[in-house]
Amino acid sequence: MKRGIKGPTAHIWRRRWISLDEESGHLYYYKENSDIHPQGLIDLDMIQGVEEQSPDLQDKNNASFNIITQGRVYELMAHDEITMRSWIQSLETLRNWRKSKASSKSEQRH
């Protein structure tokens, strides 16, 4: 689930479906599982950090976390704490993989 940031429904959790395009390094999020056009995207190369939501802002399941980019903080909530930790670990692994892939391409050019 993703929390909104604008308008009268700001700070209300909304269910979103997320897919990864490994080639572009984008996480696309959709309103419905069957949608073909994404609502938006998060560029893995622009993520500065992925962290648990602070305890005072945590949801009742203790399962919310943030994806931090230069221009925005995406607030997400997993089903439970175990799933949240899996998301955080997976996103960090993807970020590191993209960084190592980019640096190996850079080294091949030199």
C-alpha positions in Angstrom: 0.0 0.0 0.0 1.1 3.5 -0.7 0.2 6.7 1.2 -1.0 9.7 -0.7 0.7 13.1 -0.4 -1.7 15.6 -2.1 -5.3 16.8 -1.9 -8.2 15.9 0.3 -7.2 12.2 0.5 -3.6 13.0 1.6 -2.2 10.5 4.2 -4.8 7.8 3.4 -3.4 4.4 2.5 -4.1 3.3 -1.0 -3.6 -0.2 -2.4 -1.1 -0.3 -5.3 0.5 -3.1 -7.3 4.2 -2.8 -8.0 6.3 -4.3 -10.8 10.0 -4.2 -11.6 11.5 -3.6 -15.0 15.0 -4.8 -14.5 16.3 -3.3 -17.8 15.2 0.3 -17.0 15.6 -0.1 -13.3 12.2 1.2 -12.6 9.6 0.2 -10.1 6.2 0.9 -11.6 3.1 1.2 -9.5 -0.5 0.6 -10.6 -3.9 1.3 -9.2 -5.2 -2.1 -10.2 -3.5 -5.4 -10.8 -4.9 -5.5 -14.3 -3.8 -2.0 -15.3 -1.5 -1.7 -18.3 -0.5 1.9 -17.7 1.3 2.7 -14.5 0.2 5.4 -12.1 3.9 6.3 -11.6 7.4 5.0 -11.2 10.3 5.0 -8.8 13.8 5.0 -10.4 16.0 2.5 -8.5 19.1 4.6 -9.5 17.5 7.7 -7.7 16.8 5.9 -4.4 18.9 7.4 -1.7 17.7 5.0 1.0 15.1 2.5 2.1 14.2 2.5 5.8 11.5 1.6 8.3 9.1 4.3 9.2 10.0 5.9 12.6 8.2 4.2 15.5 6.0 7.2 16.3 4.6 7.1 12.7 4.5 3.4 12.4 1.2 1.7 11.3 -0.7 -0.8 13.6 1.1 -3.7 11.9 4.5 -2.2 12.3 5.0 -2.7 8.6 5.4 0.8 7.0 8.6 1.9 5.4 10.0 4.7 3.3 11.7 4.8 -0.1 13.7 8.1 -0.1 14.6 9.8 -3.4 16.0 13.3 -3.9 12.6 14.8 -4.7 10.2 12.7 -2.7 9.7 10.2 0.1 7.4 7.3 -0.9 5.6 5.9 2.1 4.7 2.2 1.7 3.1 -0.3 3.9 3.5 -4.1 3.7 1.1 -6.7 5.0 3.2 -7.4 8.1 6.6 -6.7 9.6 8.2 -9.8 8.0 7.0 -8.7 4.5 8.2 -5.2 5.2 11.7 -6.4 6.0 11.7 -8.5 2.9 10.8 -5.5 0.8 13.5 -3.4 2.4 16.2 -6.1 1.9 15.1 -6.7 -1.7 15.1 -3.0 -2.6 18.6 -2.6 -1.1 19.8 -5.7 -3.0 18.4 -4.3 -6.3 20.0 -0.9 -5.6 23.4 -2.5 -5.0 23.1 -4.7 -8.0 22.3 -1.7 -10.2 25.3 0.2 -8.8 27.7 -2.7 -9.4 26.3 -3.2 -12.9 26.8 0.5 -13.7 30.4 0.6 -12.3 31.3 -2.6 -14.3 30.0 -0.9 -17.5 32.1 2.2 -16.7 35.2 0.1 -16.1 34.7 -1.8 -19.4 34.8 1.6 -21.3 38.2 2.6 -19.8 
